[in-house]
Amino acid sequence: MTGTADSHCPDADSHCPDGVHGPGDHAHRSGDAHRPAALPSTPWIRCFHPKPAARHTLVCFPHAGGAASYYFDLSAALDPDIEMLVVQYPGRENRLFEEPAATVAELADGVFEALSPRLPRRPAFFGHSMGGVIAFEVARRLERAGALAPHALVPSASSAPSVRTERMPASPAEEESDDAVLARVMGLGGTRENVGQDPELMRLVLPAIRADLRALEAYRAAEGAVVGCPVTVFVADADPDVPPAEADAWAAHTTAEAEVHLFEGDHFYLGSLPPRFLALLQDAVRHSRTGVSHA
């Protein structure tokens, strides 16, 4: 690849810096006339495995304190017809020295501005934990703007927006000690066990973790907030943060249909990329659902 318009990838670290869709694709063209011929790279979007011939686009949103690289193995495991774009929040990895976003709305606005002109076709959204909420809010913004909104939303280990606002932590993140914040995140499996033993690394990652937790604590979904696409919910049977019984609550946040899939494991059940997880995710990317089912 040479960075020409044949690529869909807006990642500055890849060989496709323009983020423009190639002229030979048969994707949705609504709004193309309003797009510039070429776009500069953006730190908001990473693309680890460019696939210029892919027919489908999956956009992934990280968990609280998480970074784009969490999805590297998943990107590598996807079939050739699915290209992954990964959101990179400020304050981590290649954006380490940027100020973390203070609110869910700020994150969603930033992703919307960066992503909307770079989508080659209607995507599917996958968001794990906090990423499910950010994906939901970005989808709402794309729909309101008449842009290429997702045809499917897959929240994973993520409480529905209405449920999340009813269950706040006992103490705000800013009042917790460094050890308490790390213990909360590591207890969910979201941080390597040796992070707390590396003071320098802890100093670097804690601002982003605290900012994400504060944003979630302050988040309030708008009354009646919905998306127009089907929602496929992934939840684990031993997740201490998102009880499987709450998964059905996502159905209230779509005007389409919802389905729930239960997996074995804890909050980070997807870490080993179980075959069933991969199969169901790729099926959601390729097809919009219209019926309700529980499997």
Disulfide bonds with the S-S distance in Angstrom:
Cys9-Cys47 1.87
